[in-house]
Each structure stands twice: as structure tokens, then as C-alpha cells.
Amino acid sequence: MLSVDRLDAHYGLFQALFGLSFEIGAGETVALIGANGAGKSTLLKAIVGAIRVRRDGVLLDRQPVGGDAERLQLSRGVALVPEGRRLFPSLTVKENLQLAARNGRRGPWTVERVVREFPVLASFLDRPATALSGGQQQLVAISRALVCNPRLLLCDEISLGLSPLAVNEVYDLLAGARKDGLAVVLVEQNVQRALAESDRYYCIQKGRTVLSGRSDEADRAAVAKAYFGV
């Protein structure tokens, strides 16, 4: 479905990714594991078109799409749930969802469906996005991405700062969405949770892939060493 081939990425003169390769198939969930500053979020930004990269460094359905604008990537079915949610604070939850639906692709996920599938949303649809708890905002951020009808959903630190109960609610929402064959990339600081929720994993260190494999076969000691760079 999507592959990243020996990708370099820069912020001005600072190089963040060094020849990194990565791939995900349709319906897969893949976890990106690594310490802060390892390059995980940069990889997501490169995939979604938020930073300029080599055109043939990102392939979607074997076609080069690297460096294309975020709006164009969204039209191809690539959506990002960014770290910090970034909901529109002046809009209600319902308005945030409706705006995303208008700018996304046509498909089975509508505002009505996400409310039907995840009824907890109904209790705060008419509230301003800023009046919600962190967990509620994260549910809205994922739902906002779903109504764009993505084929590939990129989730950046979706459990950061949430209570254990809120984290469970967020992952329950993702599990329901994956039943439709959605491919998901998880950036997750909780290594145990990342492995439990994914089919495969990549450990990234200083902009390079240093370990990868099936999540259910992961050697926890090896993953910990790769995470901390020892």
C-alpha cells in the first residue's frame, strides 16, 4: 500500500531522517517506537506531505507521491491525527467533524456514522472543542480523521497525557475503525501498548530504523535496547 524508500528529511540545515525505509500494507497496524526526537513524527509528516522530501522517497500504491501537498495526500486517502489534536477551538465538536467531512473523500464514514458507532460522541457534539477533556478531544480528533474516509490513518502520540481510562477509550475507537480494513500507523511512547495494538513494529533511533519485526514475536529486551540506543 505505502512504502518509504531510503528517505532523508531535513528542517533547514538539520537532518532528521537518514535513509529510512518503512512499509505498511492494507489493513495493517504498524507501530513506530522510539525516544523523543528519534524521527517518528518527522516520518509521519513526510508521508502526509507536511515537509518536503524526495518524490520517489514515498510510494503510495507504487506511485511516487513524496513532497505532494497535504490536501492532495488527503484526497488519496492519507490522514493524520496530529500530536496535540489541533481541533478548531472556535467550533463545536459537530462543526469540527462537518468541516473535515466536507474536505475529505467520499466513503462510508460520515458524521452520522461516527456518532452511531461511537455513541459517547453524542454527549458533547454541541460543546466547543476547547470545553472537552483531553481524552474527549482525542476521540474527536480520531473521528475527524475518519470522516475524511482515509485508507491510511497516521496517529501521532494519541495517548500522550491521557488517563488510563481515556487511553482505553481511544484504542477502543481505533479498534472499531480498523474493522473496515483501515491501515494504521501508531506513534506511541508506551512500548507495551504499541506492541499489543500492532501487527508489526519499527524502532527508530536518530532518524534511522534500527530494529523491526512482528509485534507478537518482539524480543522486549532487544526493543528496549533499540529504544534507548544501547
Contacts in CASP RR format, 6 or more apart in sequence:
PFRMAT RR
TARGET T0000
AUTHOR 0000-0000-0000
METHOD contacts of the structure
MODEL  1
MLSVDRLDAHYGLFQALFGLSFEIGAGETVALIGANGAGKSTLLKAIVGA
IRVRRDGVLLDRQPVGGDAERLQLSRGVALVPEGRRLFPSLTVKENLQLA
ARNGRRGPWTVERVVREFPVLASFLDRPATALSGGQQQLVAISRALVCNP
RLLLCDEISLGLSPLAVNEVYDLLAGARKDGLAVVLVEQNVQRALAESDR
YYCIQKGRTVLSGRSDEADRAAVAKAYFGV
1 24 0 8 1.000
1 25 0 8 1.000
1 26 0 8 1.000
1 27 0 8 1.000
1 28 0 8 1.000
1 60 0 8 1.000
1 61 0 8 1.000
1 151 0 8 1.000
1 152 0 8 1.000
1 183 0 8 1.000
2 23 0 8 1.000
2 24 0 8 1.000
2 25 0 8 1.000
2 47 0 8 1.000
2 58 0 8 1.000
2 59 0 8 1.000
2 60 0 8 1.000
2 61 0 8 1.000
2 78 0 8 1.000
2 152 0 8 1.000
2 183 0 8 1.000
3 21 0 8 1.000
3 22 0 8 1.000
3 23 0 8 1.000
3 24 0 8 1.000
3 58 0 8 1.000
3 59 0 8 1.000
4 20 0 8 1.000
4 21 0 8 1.000
4 22 0 8 1.000
4 23 0 8 1.000
4 43 0 8 1.000
4 46 0 8 1.000
4 47 0 8 1.000
4 57 0 8 1.000
4 58 0 8 1.000
4 59 0 8 1.000
5 21 0 8 1.000
5 56 0 8 1.000
5 57 0 8 1.000
5 58 0 8 1.000
5 59 0 8 1.000
6 19 0 8 1.000
6 20 0 8 1.000
6 21 0 8 1.000
6 57 0 8 1.000
7 17 0 8 1.000
7 19 0 8 1.000
7 20 0 8 1.000
7 21 0 8 1.000
7 22 0 8 1.000
7 43 0 8 1.000
7 46 0 8 1.000
7 53 0 8 1.000
7 54 0 8 1.000
7 57 0 8 1.000
7 58 0 8 1.000
8 15 0 8 1.000
8 17 0 8 1.000
8 18 0 8 1.000
8 19 0 8 1.000
8 20 0 8 1.000
8 53 0 8 1.000
8 54 0 8 1.000
9 15 0 8 1.000
9 16 0 8 1.000
9 17 0 8 1.000
9 42 0 8 1.000
9 43 0 8 1.000
9 45 0 8 1.000
9 46 0 8 1.000
9 51 0 8 1.000
9 53 0 8 1.000
10 16 0 8 1.000
11 42 0 8 1.000
11 51 0 8 1.000
16 39 0 8 1.000
16 42 0 8 1.000
16 207 0 8 1.000
17 39 0 8 1.000
17 42 0 8 1.000
17 43 0 8 1.000
17 46 0 8 1.000
17 207 0 8 1.000
17 208 0 8 1.000
18 206 0 8 1.000
18 207 0 8 1.000
18 208 0 8 1.000
19 208 0 8 1.000
20 43 0 8 1.000
20 204 0 8 1.000
20 207 0 8 1.000
20 208 0 8 1.000
20 209 0 8 1.000
21 209 0 8 1.000
22 30 0 8 1.000
22 43 0 8 1.000
22 202 0 8 1.000
22 209 0 8 1.000
24 30 0 8 1.000
24 152 0 8 1.000
24 183 0 8 1.000
24 185 0 8 1.000
25 183 0 8 1.000
26 151 0 8 1.000
26 181 0 8 1.000
26 183 0 8 1.000
27 178 0 8 1.000
27 181 0 8 1.000
27 182 0 8 1.000
27 183 0 8 1.000
27 184 0 8 1.000
28 183 0 8 1.000
28 184 0 8 1.000
28 199 0 8 1.000
28 200 0 8 1.000
29 178 0 8 1.000
29 183 0 8 1.000
29 184 0 8 1.000
29 185 0 8 1.000
29 186 0 8 1.000
29 197 0 8 1.000
29 198 0 8 1.000
29 199 0 8 1.000
30 183 0 8 1.000
30 184 0 8 1.000
30 185 0 8 1.000
30 186 0 8 1.000
30 198 0 8 1.000
30 199 0 8 1.000
30 200 0 8 1.000
30 201 0 8 1.000
30 202 0 8 1.000
31 185 0 8 1.000
31 186 0 8 1.000
31 187 0 8 1.000
31 188 0 8 1.000
31 194 0 8 1.000
31 195 0 8 1.000
31 197 0 8 1.000
31 198 0 8 1.000
31 200 0 8 1.000
31 201 0 8 1.000
31 202 0 8 1.000
31 215 0 8 1.000
32 40 0 8 1.000
32 43 0 8 1.000
32 44 0 8 1.000
32 185 0 8 1.000
32 186 0 8 1.000
32 187 0 8 1.000
32 188 0 8 1.000
32 194 0 8 1.000
32 201 0 8 1.000
32 202 0 8 1.000
32 204 0 8 1.000
33 40 0 8 1.000
33 188 0 8 1.000
33 191 0 8 1.000
33 194 0 8 1.000
33 195 0 8 1.000
33 201 0 8 1.000
33 202 0 8 1.000
33 203 0 8 1.000
33 204 0 8 1.000
33 223 0 8 1.000
33 226 0 8 1.000
33 227 0 8 1.000
34 40 0 8 1.000
34 189 0 8 1.000
34 203 0 8 1.000
34 204 0 8 1.000
34 205 0 8 1.000
34 226 0 8 1.000
34 227 0 8 1.000
35 205 0 8 1.000
35 227 0 8 1.000
35 228 0 8 1.000
36 189 0 8 1.000
38 204 0 8 1.000
38 205 0 8 1.000
38 206 0 8 1.000
38 207 0 8 1.000
39 204 0 8 1.000
39 206 0 8 1.000
39 207 0 8 1.000
40 156 0 8 1.000
40 187 0 8 1.000
40 204 0 8 1.000
41 83 0 8 1.000
41 156 0 8 1.000
41 157 0 8 1.000
41 187 0 8 1.000
42 51 0 8 1.000
42 207 0 8 1.000
43 204 0 8 1.000
44 80 0 8 1.000
44 154 0 8 1.000
44 156 0 8 1.000
44 185 0 8 1.000
44 187 0 8 1.000
45 51 0 8 1.000
46 53 0 8 1.000
46 58 0 8 1.000
46 66 0 8 1.000
46 67 0 8 1.000
47 58 0 8 1.000
47 73 0 8 1.000
47 78 0 8 1.000
47 154 0 8 1.000
47 185 0 8 1.000
48 70 0 8 1.000
48 73 0 8 1.000
48 74 0 8 1.000
48 78 0 8 1.000
48 79 0 8 1.000
48 80 0 8 1.000
48 154 0 8 1.000
49 66 0 8 1.000
49 67 0 8 1.000
49 68 0 8 1.000
49 69 0 8 1.000
49 70 0 8 1.000
49 73 0 8 1.000
50 70 0 8 1.000
50 80 0 8 1.000
51 67 0 8 1.000
52 67 0 8 1.000
53 66 0 8 1.000
53 67 0 8 1.000
54 66 0 8 1.000
54 67 0 8 1.000
55 64 0 8 1.000
55 65 0 8 1.000
55 66 0 8 1.000
55 67 0 8 1.000
56 64 0 8 1.000
56 66 0 8 1.000
57 64 0 8 1.000
57 66 0 8 1.000
58 64 0 8 1.000
58 65 0 8 1.000
58 66 0 8 1.000
58 67 0 8 1.000
59 65 0 8 1.000
60 76 0 8 1.000
60 78 0 8 1.000
65 72 0 8 1.000
65 73 0 8 1.000
65 76 0 8 1.000
70 80 0 8 1.000
71 103 0 8 1.000
74 103 0 8 1.000
74 104 0 8 1.000
74 105 0 8 1.000
74 148 0 8 1.000
74 150 0 8 1.000
75 104 0 8 1.000
75 105 0 8 1.000
76 151 0 8 1.000
77 105 0 8 1.000
77 148 0 8 1.000
77 149 0 8 1.000
77 150 0 8 1.000
77 151 0 8 1.000
77 152 0 8 1.000
78 150 0 8 1.000
78 151 0 8 1.000
78 152 0 8 1.000
78 154 0 8 1.000
79 145 0 8 1.000
79 148 0 8 1.000
79 150 0 8 1.000
79 152 0 8 1.000
79 153 0 8 1.000
79 154 0 8 1.000
80 145 0 8 1.000
80 153 0 8 1.000
80 154 0 8 1.000
80 156 0 8 1.000
81 138 0 8 1.000
81 141 0 8 1.000
81 142 0 8 1.000
81 144 0 8 1.000
81 145 0 8 1.000
81 153 0 8 1.000
81 154 0 8 1.000
81 155 0 8 1.000
81 156 0 8 1.000
81 158 0 8 1.000
82 141 0 8 1.000
82 156 0 8 1.000
83 156 0 8 1.000
83 157 0 8 1.000
83 160 0 8 1.000
83 187 0 8 1.000
84 141 0 8 1.000
84 157 0 8 1.000
84 160 0 8 1.000
85 134 0 8 1.000
85 137 0 8 1.000
85 138 0 8 1.000
85 140 0 8 1.000
85 141 0 8 1.000
86 141 0 8 1.000
87 96 0 8 1.000
87 129 0 8 1.000
87 130 0 8 1.000
87 137 0 8 1.000
87 140 0 8 1.000
87 141 0 8 1.000
87 144 0 8 1.000
88 95 0 8 1.000
88 96 0 8 1.000
88 99 0 8 1.000
88 129 0 8 1.000
89 128 0 8 1.000
89 129 0 8 1.000
89 130 0 8 1.000
90 128 0 8 1.000
91 99 0 8 1.000
91 128 0 8 1.000
91 129 0 8 1.000
92 125 0 8 1.000
92 126 0 8 1.000
92 127 0 8 1.000
92 128 0 8 1.000
92 129 0 8 1.000
93 121 0 8 1.000
93 124 0 8 1.000
93 125 0 8 1.000
93 126 0 8 1.000
93 127 0 8 1.000
93 128 0 8 1.000
93 129 0 8 1.000
93 132 0 8 1.000
93 140 0 8 1.000
94 111 0 8 1.000
94 125 0 8 1.000
94 126 0 8 1.000
96 129 0 8 1.000
96 140 0 8 1.000
96 144 0 8 1.000
97 111 0 8 1.000
97 114 0 8 1.000
97 140 0 8 1.000
97 143 0 8 1.000
97 144 0 8 1.000
97 147 0 8 1.000
98 111 0 8 1.000
100 144 0 8 1.000
100 145 0 8 1.000
100 147 0 8 1.000
100 148 0 8 1.000
101 110 0 8 1.000
101 111 0 8 1.000
101 147 0 8 1.000
101 148 0 8 1.000
103 148 0 8 1.000
104 147 0 8 1.000
104 148 0 8 1.000
104 149 0 8 1.000
105 148 0 8 1.000
105 149 0 8 1.000
105 150 0 8 1.000
106 149 0 8 1.000
107 149 0 8 1.000
108 149 0 8 1.000
108 180 0 8 1.000
109 146 0 8 1.000
109 147 0 8 1.000
109 148 0 8 1.000
109 149 0 8 1.000
109 180 0 8 1.000
110 147 0 8 1.000
111 147 0 8 1.000
114 121 0 8 1.000
114 143 0 8 1.000
114 146 0 8 1.000
114 147 0 8 1.000
115 121 0 8 1.000
115 122 0 8 1.000
115 125 0 8 1.000
117 176 0 8 1.000
118 139 0 8 1.000
118 143 0 8 1.000
118 173 0 8 1.000
120 139 0 8 1.000
120 169 0 8 1.000
121 139 0 8 1.000
121 140 0 8 1.000
121 143 0 8 1.000
124 131 0 8 1.000
124 132 0 8 1.000
124 136 0 8 1.000
129 137 0 8 1.000
129 140 0 8 1.000
132 140 0 8 1.000
133 166 0 8 1.000
134 161 0 8 1.000
134 162 0 8 1.000
134 166 0 8 1.000
135 162 0 8 1.000
135 163 0 8 1.000
135 166 0 8 1.000
135 169 0 8 1.000
135 170 0 8 1.000
136 166 0 8 1.000
138 158 0 8 1.000
138 159 0 8 1.000
138 162 0 8 1.000
138 166 0 8 1.000
138 170 0 8 1.000
139 169 0 8 1.000
139 170 0 8 1.000
139 173 0 8 1.000
141 158 0 8 1.000
142 153 0 8 1.000
142 155 0 8 1.000
142 158 0 8 1.000
142 170 0 8 1.000
142 173 0 8 1.000
142 174 0 8 1.000
142 177 0 8 1.000
143 173 0 8 1.000
145 153 0 8 1.000
146 153 0 8 1.000
146 177 0 8 1.000
150 182 0 8 1.000
151 182 0 8 1.000
151 183 0 8 1.000
152 182 0 8 1.000
152 183 0 8 1.000
152 184 0 8 1.000
152 185 0 8 1.000
153 177 0 8 1.000
153 182 0 8 1.000
153 183 0 8 1.000
153 184 0 8 1.000
153 185 0 8 1.000
154 184 0 8 1.000
154 185 0 8 1.000
154 187 0 8 1.000
155 174 0 8 1.000
155 184 0 8 1.000
155 185 0 8 1.000
155 186 0 8 1.000
155 187 0 8 1.000
155 188 0 8 1.000
156 187 0 8 1.000
157 187 0 8 1.000
157 188 0 8 1.000
157 189 0 8 1.000
158 170 0 8 1.000
158 174 0 8 1.000
158 186 0 8 1.000
158 187 0 8 1.000
158 188 0 8 1.000
159 166 0 8 1.000
159 167 0 8 1.000
159 170 0 8 1.000
159 171 0 8 1.000
159 188 0 8 1.000
159 189 0 8 1.000
159 190 0 8 1.000
159 193 0 8 1.000
160 189 0 8 1.000
162 170 0 8 1.000
167 190 0 8 1.000
167 193 0 8 1.000
171 193 0 8 1.000
171 197 0 8 1.000
174 184 0 8 1.000
174 197 0 8 1.000
177 184 0 8 1.000
178 184 0 8 1.000
186 194 0 8 1.000
186 197 0 8 1.000
186 198 0 8 1.000
188 194 0 8 1.000
188 197 0 8 1.000
191 220 0 8 1.000
191 223 0 8 1.000
191 224 0 8 1.000
191 227 0 8 1.000
194 201 0 8 1.000
194 215 0 8 1.000
195 201 0 8 1.000
195 215 0 8 1.000
195 216 0 8 1.000
195 218 0 8 1.000
195 223 0 8 1.000
196 215 0 8 1.000
198 215 0 8 1.000
199 214 0 8 1.000
199 215 0 8 1.000
200 212 0 8 1.000
200 213 0 8 1.000
200 214 0 8 1.000
200 215 0 8 1.000
201 212 0 8 1.000
201 213 0 8 1.000
201 214 0 8 1.000
201 215 0 8 1.000
201 218 0 8 1.000
201 223 0 8 1.000
202 209 0 8 1.000
202 211 0 8 1.000
202 212 0 8 1.000
202 213 0 8 1.000
203 209 0 8 1.000
203 210 0 8 1.000
203 211 0 8 1.000
203 212 0 8 1.000
203 223 0 8 1.000
203 226 0 8 1.000
203 227 0 8 1.000
204 210 0 8 1.000
205 226 0 8 1.000
205 227 0 8 1.000
205 229 0 8 1.000
210 226 0 8 1.000
210 229 0 8 1.000
211 222 0 8 1.000
211 223 0 8 1.000
211 226 0 8 1.000
END
